[in-house]
Amino acid sequence: MTMTETKLTPDAKSDLTIATVETIRLKLPYKRPVSFAAQTESTSHYVILRIVLSDGTEGIAESVCRPGHTGEDAVTVAYQLETFFKPLLIGADPLGHLALLAKIGKVRECRAAKMLIDVALWDLRGKAFGQPVWRLLGGTDPKPVPLTWIAHGNTREAMVEEAKRMAEERGYRGIKLKTWKRSMEDHRDGRGSAQASAQAVLYVDGNGIYTETETRTILVHVKDYNVAFMEEPCKFTDISRQAAMAAFLPVALLGDQCCESLTQVHSHIRASSVGAVSMKLRRTGITESLKLIALCEAAGLPVVIGTDSESRVGALVRMHLRAAIPSLAPWPTETHFFDKLGDDTFAGDFHFADGTIMPTDAPGFGAALDRRKIERYAF
């Protein structure tokens, strides 16, 4: 059986097996240094997972690896995949997706490695059926997906100028500001960005560095500039204090690091301690994300697809999910980091225009790997 002949009907019994599991560590360059809350970077480390079937069909997935954010670097994630999970995958039926997730779920923690497996299996499923993943997820007639740009900068002027430029020149439909100064300058950042990009959805991210008092007295003033969300301004000592802050704020409190799993999201919904949820595929893959979306939809909470600093390889995964699920439509997707990278290992069609990405009809997620680029950036 050749790759082009691998087409299955929904009621067919799969005779496919996983033959190879390969992990690739990459160091990808930025166009220019990027400042985060605690550091400035000029490169990022990534892990690419390839799950290859006996007929040569491959499923791929990507994750950024920042130990300062997640406690795992690329060496750690690659080791977990090779040592813990590769033996569980070799010889398995790739269409027995839930059974495989249950099997790898017996290994504790290793969230990024498990997500990579889940996403690669969805890519394989699409390629096996000859269908784009957005269609397998129930989507039809996908539209271009609008994107949010996250402005990084060491000064108010730099962030406002960056927000204006990316909205005007690249067409980004959302702008997210990092508010880290803990002063009224953050309030002025919101005003300047609102004036600079009046048509964009605007929200702010405190990265948990504010005290509760500072949030109530300083950051609260961004409400004056039609801010849609305030993402994790504080590190709360318990969920009841976060619920009190969510009730006080005049804009929705967007849960990010407090919403890393389905169980955590359920707890915050019950406590009324978030007004919206940032869903990141590095944490919940596709399968758990579908459950998380359904849970939030039942609770009436908005869900935003947050960024994982993905390259074009990972960007298309998020586009398929966003294009398929109607409840995600009101909000731009944070996928933007491909526009900050100087290069990546993507091969295929990537349709970025006017601040949007258009999913294609290519099987799976539509991403392939450029082997020459892998040789250049692998470590």
Secondary structure as the mmCIF struct_conf table of DSSP 4:
data_model
#
loop_
_struct_conf.conf_type_id
_struct_conf.id
_struct_conf.beg_label_comp_id
_struct_conf.beg_label_asym_id
_struct_conf.beg_label_seq_id
_struct_conf.end_label_comp_id
_struct_conf.end_label_asym_id
_struct_conf.end_label_seq_id
HELX_RH_3T_P HELX_RH_3T_P1 MET A 3 GLU A 5
TURN_TY1_P TURN_TY1_P1 PRO A 10 ASP A 11
BEND BEND1 ALA A 12 ALA A 12
HELX_LH_PP_P HELX_LH_PP_P1 LYS A 13 SER A 14
STRN STRN1 ILE A 18 SER A 35
BEND BEND2 ALA A 37 ALA A 38
STRN STRN2 THR A 40 LEU A 53
TURN_TY1_P TURN_TY1_P2 SER A 54 ASP A 55
BEND BEND3 GLY A 56 GLY A 56
STRN STRN3 GLU A 58 CYS A 65
HELX_RH_AL_P HELX_RH_AL_P1 PRO A 67 THR A 70
BEND BEND4 GLY A 71 GLY A 71
HELX_RH_AL_P HELX_RH_AL_P2 ALA A 74 GLN A 80
HELX_RH_PI_P HELX_RH_PI_P1 LEU A 81 PHE A 85
HELX_RH_AL_P HELX_RH_AL_P3 LYS A 86 LEU A 89
TURN_TY1_P TURN_TY1_P3 ILE A 90 GLY A 91
TURN_TY1_P TURN_TY1_P4 PRO A 94 LEU A 95
HELX_RH_AL_P HELX_RH_AL_P4 HIS A 97 ILE A 104
TURN_TY1_P TURN_TY1_P5 GLY A 105 LYS A 106
BEND BEND5 VAL A 107 VAL A 107
BEND BEND6 GLU A 109 GLU A 109
HELX_RH_AL_P HELX_RH_AL_P5 ARG A 111 PHE A 129
TURN_TY1_P TURN_TY1_P6 GLY A 130 GLY A 130
STRN STRN4 PRO A 132 PRO A 132
HELX_RH_AL_P HELX_RH_AL_P6 VAL A 133 LEU A 136
TURN_TY1_P TURN_TY1_P7 LEU A 137 GLY A 138
BEND BEND7 ASP A 141 ASP A 141
HELX_LH_PP_P HELX_LH_PP_P2 PRO A 144 PRO A 144
STRN STRN5 VAL A 145 PRO A 146
STRN STRN6 LEU A 147 LEU A 147
STRN STRN7 THR A 148 ALA A 151
BEND BEND8 ASN A 154 THR A 155
HELX_RH_AL_P HELX_RH_AL_P7 ARG A 156 GLU A 169
BEND BEND9 ARG A 170 ARG A 170
BEND BEND10 ARG A 173 ARG A 173
STRN STRN8 GLY A 174 LYS A 178
BEND BEND11 LYS A 181 LYS A 181
BEND BEND12 SER A 183 SER A 183
HELX_RH_AL_P HELX_RH_AL_P8 MET A 184 ALA A 196
TURN_TY1_P TURN_TY1_P8 ALA A 198 GLN A 199
BEND BEND13 ALA A 200 ALA A 200
STRN STRN9 VAL A 201 ASP A 205
TURN_TY1_P TURN_TY1_P9 ASN A 207 GLY A 208
STRN STRN10 TYR A 210 TYR A 210
HELX_RH_AL_P HELX_RH_AL_P9 GLU A 212 THR A 217
TURN_TY1_P TURN_TY1_P10 ILE A 218 ILE A 218
HELX_RH_3T_P HELX_RH_3T_P2 LEU A 219 TYR A 225
TURN_TY1_P TURN_TY1_P11 ASN A 226 ASN A 226
STRN STRN11 VAL A 227 GLU A 231
STRN STRN12 CYS A 234 CYS A 234
BEND BEND14 THR A 237 ASP A 238
HELX_RH_AL_P HELX_RH_AL_P10 ILE A 239 PHE A 248
BEND BEND15 PRO A 250 VAL A 251
STRN STRN13 ALA A 252 GLY A 255
BEND BEND16 ASP A 256 ASP A 256
TURN_TY1_P TURN_TY1_P12 GLN A 257 CYS A 258
BEND BEND17 GLU A 260 SER A 261
HELX_RH_AL_P HELX_RH_AL_P11 LEU A 262 ALA A 271
TURN_TY1_P TURN_TY1_P13 SER A 272 SER A 272
BEND BEND18 GLY A 275 GLY A 275
STRN STRN14 ALA A 276 MET A 279
HELX_RH_AL_P HELX_RH_AL_P12 LEU A 281 THR A 284
TURN_TY1_P TURN_TY1_P14 GLY A 285 ILE A 286
HELX_RH_AL_P HELX_RH_AL_P13 THR A 287 ALA A 299
TURN_TY1_P TURN_TY1_P15 GLY A 300 GLY A 300
STRN STRN15 VAL A 303 ILE A 305
HELX_RH_AL_P HELX_RH_AL_P14 ARG A 312 ALA A 324
HELX_RH_3T_P HELX_RH_3T_P3 PRO A 326 LEU A 328
TURN_TY1_P TURN_TY1_P16 ALA A 329 PRO A 330
BEND BEND19 TRP A 331 TRP A 331
STRN STRN16 THR A 333 THR A 333
HELX_RH_3T_P HELX_RH_3T_P4 PHE A 337 ASP A 339
TURN_TY1_P TURN_TY1_P17 LYS A 340 LYS A 340
STRN STRN17 LEU A 341 LEU A 341
BEND BEND20 GLY A 342 GLY A 342
STRN STRN18 PHE A 346 ALA A 347
BEND BEND21 GLY A 348 GLY A 348
STRN STRN19 HIS A 351 ALA A 353
TURN_TY1_P TURN_TY1_P18 ASP A 354 GLY A 355
STRN STRN20 THR A 356 MET A 358
BEND BEND22 ASP A 361 PRO A 363
STRN STRN21 GLY A 364 GLY A 364
TURN_TY1_P TURN_TY1_P19 PHE A 365 PHE A 365
BEND BEND23 GLY A 366 GLY A 366
STRN STRN22 ALA A 368 LEU A 369
HELX_RH_AL_P HELX_RH_AL_P15 ARG A 371 TYR A 377
STRN STRN23 ALA A 378 ALA A 378
#
